[in-house]
Structures are given as C-alpha cells and as structure tokens.
Amino acid sequence: MSYQLIPLHKNLKFLDQCIGVLNDEWPRSREARRASLLKSYDKYPSLVLVHTESNALLGHARLSPVEGQKDASFLEAVVVARLCRGRGLGRMLMEMTENYALR
C-alpha cells in the first residue's frame, strides 16, 4: 500500500475529512475546527496521511511552534481514523511527520 503525507493547506479537498477525523476524537464545532485547520502553513502545517490509491484520509498531525525557540516545533493533535487503527499507521504518521519537520 502507498501513503502520502500532505500539508492540508496545499490540498483543501481533505478539509472536511480532516474535520471529521479530528472531531470524532475531540468533539468541537465544525466552524471552530475549520478555522483552526485553515491556519496551516508551510513551516507549521496540519498534515494529513492519505492512502494514495483511494484518496482516503487516514490520519492527522500538526506541527506547532515552541515559544522562544525559532528552530523548534512540537507535534500535537496526532490521530488515526478509528476504523484504521491497529495497523501501524500511527507509527508511520509519526515518522513521516518527523521527516517533514526535519526538512
């Protein structure tokens, strides 16, 4: 199987799926979640793990700045869609996100 890690702000077609996955784990209004996700940008993105063949969103991770440390970031809001858990996708998401952050 093939997977991609995509910055959400570069492919907003995944926005609604991302809202669903996040809200399934941490309920919040769709409007508030949407506003938060739309703050994604290159240096500190919301990243989505997508199955290449089906274009299904399988997970989400967000890189955020560390106050007072310009070259540091921390990982938050890491989640794998409920139906996709137990397959090693969380580990893959973490590794791919770390590689993205090190660029």
N, C-alpha and C positions, 0 to 999 in steps of 0.2 A: 504494500500500500504506500501511497505517496501523500505527503503532507507539506503544507506551506505555512509559514508564519508571516502574516500580513499586517502592516500598520493600518489600523482601522480608518484613519483619516485619508488614506490613499485609495480606499475601496469601500465607500459608504454603503454599497449594496448589502454588506453584512451587518449594518447597524441594527436592524430590527431583530435579527437572530441573536446578536450580542446582548441586546437589552433583555431578551427572553432568558438566555442562559444565566446572566447575572441576577436578574430578578427572581429566578427560580431558587437561587441560593440565598440571596439577600434582598428581600422584597423592598421596593421603593417605587415611587410613582414613575411611570414611563417618561414623563416630561423631565423630571429631575435627572433620571438616568441618562436620557438623551443629551441633556445639556452638559453633563459631566463627560460623557464619551466624546462629544464634539470638541473638547479641549485638547484632544490628542494632537501631537505634532512630532516632527522627526526626532528631536532629542529625547522627549519623554512621551512615548506613544502608548496608546492602548493597542495591544497586539492580539490578533485572533489566529487560532490554529484552525486551519481549514483542510478538509480532505480534498485533495486535488481533483479526483475524478467526479465526485458528486457535488462539490462546492458546498458541502455541509460544514457549518461552523461547529467545531468540537470543543473549543476552549478559549479562554481569555486570560491575559496577564497584562498588567500595567506597570510601566516604569515611571517612577516619580523622583523628583529632585530631593537631595539631602541638604537641608538648610545649612549654609555656611561652608559647603564643600562642593565647589563648582564642577569637579570631575567625578562626582559620586552620584549614584542613584540607588533606589531601593525598589524591590519588587512587591507589588500589592495586588489585591483582587485577582488572585490566581484561582481559576475554577475550570473544571472539565464538565461538560454537559452530563447530567445524571445518567442518561442511557449509555454513555460511552466510558464510564468509569470501570476500573479494574483491568484495563488493557495496556497500562504503561504510558498512556497519553499524558498524564500529569508530569511524569519524569521527562518525557520528550519536550513538553511545553516549557518546562523549567530550563532544560539545556539549550533549546533554541532561543529562548528569551535572553539567557546569559550571553550566548554568542552574539545576538543582536546588540546587546548593551556594550560589548567589548569592541565593537567596530569603531 
